[in-house]
Amino acid sequence: MTERQLIQEILNSVSVLYDFEDANEDSSEYTLLLKQQGNDTRSLETVNNEVKHYFEEADFTYKEELHPTNTDKPEDIRVEIKKV
């Protein structure tokens, strides 16, 4: 399984909408934009904690920004991850 496939598997298991804002597969660094689905009743903090747990379990660093302001899209979370 490639890193990109692993990332997609994690995000699909947490049931969030996502987009790769930036992907540098050579250095294993990715910036993701996450958005809660419309019918999701979990708090944004809960969603973030679940995503963070799975990425850390898969040996990724995890740096999040809730409600990012410097994006063209109305996203809930911007995440910078890197495979360690």
C-alpha positions, 0 to 999 in steps of 0.5 A, spaced: 500 500 500 502 506 498 502 512 503 497 516 499 493 509 499 494 509 507 492 516 507 486 515 504 484 509 508 485 513 514 480 519 512 475 514 509 475 510 516 474 517 519 468 519 514 471 526 513 471 529 506 478 531 504 482 534 499 490 534 498 492 541 498 499 539 497 503 532 496 510 531 496 511 524 495 518 524 495 519 527 502 513 523 504 510 530 506 502 532 505 498 537 506 490 535 507 484 539 507 478 536 511 471 537 512 466 534 516 460 531 512 453 534 513 450 529 517 456 528 522 454 530 529 461 529 532 464 535 534 470 538 530 475 537 536 472 529 536 473 528 529 480 531 529 482 527 535 480 521 531 484 523 525 490 525 529 490 518 533 490 514 526 495 518 523 500 517 529 498 510 529 501 509 522 507 513 524 506 520 521 507 526 524 501 531 525 500 538 525 493 541 525 489 548 524 482 548 526 478 553 521 484 555 517 483 562 514 488 562 509 485 557 504 480 558 498 476 553 500 471 553 506 475 547 510 474 545 517 481 542 518 488 543 515 493 538 517 500 537 515 503 530 516 509 527 514 511 519 514 517 518 520 
